[in-house]
Amino acid sequence: MIPELFMSPPRPDTSPAGAFFAPPCPRRWPAWAVVVFRFWGGVFTLLVLVDLFSSAAVGAQDQRKPKVPVIDKIASGGSTQQLFIGTVKSVDLDSEVLYVDNINGKSTEIFPIKKKVHVSFADGVKLKLAQLKPGTLVNVYYDQKGDRRTVTAIEVVASSNKKKAPPS
């Protein structure tokens, strides 16, 4: 049984002889259903078009030439975070300078430091800057901007005041 809502009234045959005759459709969609189907069909079409054009735009962005990193850093003058590994030679709190020997011991690097710089052990235990002793193995994290260095953190890897075990 088809509900009366979907039934169309019978139409008289008004077609001329020999013309294509389409029988009347027994079901007819109500106006609200047509509006709903057209709305969702339009939304679906819009989503497909947006997806199509956005993927084309992303593909166009991938085709540009990659920039050379070294030239970008020189040209932009932006800061770069770096790491220096070495042993503490001395700490001068009055001049706010940290002297660190290279891990090979062949050269000494000089770092300007602030009294508020974050100093900690590798496990996260905090330490004061004055507690750094000569011979302590450290990782010095700093920002290099042009020819200026700014120390952001100092991480103590190994302390020099540990007693060595006797050889066995």
N, C-alpha and C positions, 0 to 999 in steps of 0.2 A: 504494500500500500504506500502510495506516495502522498505526503501531506499536501493539502490544498495550497500551502504557501509556495511550494515549488511548481505547481501546475500552471501551465499557460492556457489561456482560453483558446478554444478552437478557432482557426482562421479559415475563412472561405477561400477556395481555390480561385485566384484571380489571374493566374499565369496564362499567357496566350498559348495556343496550340503549338507544339514543337519546341517550346522554350524549356530550359532546365527547370525542373520542379523540385524544390526542396520541401520535404514534408515538415510540418510544424514540429518544433522541438517539444517533447512532452514535459521537460523540466526547464524551468526558467529560474535563474538566480535572482534573489531579491537585491534591491539596489544597495543596501548596506553591505552585503557580501562582496559585491563587485568593488565597492570603494575600499574595503579591507584588503582584498586581493591585489588591487592596483597599488595601494600604499606599500604593502610589504614587498611586492615585486619591484617597485621603485627603490626601496631601501636596499634590497639585495643588489640591484644593478649599480647603485651608487657605491656600495661597499666593494664590489668587484672592480669598478673603475678606479677607486681610490687606491686599492691594493696594487692594481696594475701600474698606475703612475708613480706610486711611492717606490715600488721595487725598481722601476726604470731610473728614478732619480738616485737611488742608492747605488745602482750599478754605474751611473755616470760619475759619482764621487770617487769610486774605487779606481777609475781609470787615470786619475791625475798622477803626476810624477811624484815620487817620494822625495822629501827634502833631505839634504845631507845634514846629519846631526851636528857635526863639528862646526859647519858654517852657521847653522842656526844658533848655536850657543854663543859663538863669537859675535854674531850680528845682533842678537837680541839682548845680550848682556844680562840674561836671566841667571838667577842663582842655581847652583847645582849642589846637591848634598853629596858629600864624600866621606870616606873613612880613612883614617891613618892608624896603623897598628905599630906600637913601639913601647919602649920603656921610659918611664919618667926620669928625666935627668935632674930637673929642679922645678919648683913652683915659686914664683915671685908674686905674692899677693899684693904688695905695695904697687908694683908696676903693672899688675894684672896680666902676667905673661906666664905661659906654660912651655917649658922646654922638654921636648920628647925626642929621644934617640930612635932612629930607624931600627926595626927589628934585627937588621943585620949589623947595626952599630956603626955604620959607615958615615951617616949624616945625622944632623940634628935639625928638627923642625921647630919653629917658634910659632906658638898659637896665642893670639890675644884672647883673654878669657874675662868673663864677668864673674863677680862673686856669687851671682845667683844661678850659675850654670848647674845643670842636673848631673850629679855624680852618683854612681851606684855600682854595686857588684853585678855580675852577670845574672845572679838569681833575683835581682830587683831590690836588694837591701840598700837603702840610701846611705850616703857617705858625705862628709863635708870636704870641701876643696882643700882645706888645710891638712886633712888626714892623708893626702897623697904623699907618699914617700918616694925618694929616689930608688930606682930599680923595679918599681911596680909595672907590670905589663898591663897596658891600657889600650882600649879602642877609643879614638877621638873622632867623634862625629862632628862635622863642620859644614857650613855653607860657604861656597866659593862664589863670589860675585865680583867679576873683574879680577883685580889683584887684592881684594879684601877678603879676609876670612872671619867667620863668626862661628865660634864653637857652640854647638847646640846641646851636646851631651858627652859625658866621659863615662866609659864603662870599664870597671876594673876587672881584668880577666884573671890575673894571678898576683898575689901580694908577695913582696920580696922578703918579708919578715917571717916566713914560714921556715921552720927548721928542717934541714935536709936529713933524711934517714941515713944511718951509717950503711956503708956498702956491705953486702952479705956474701 
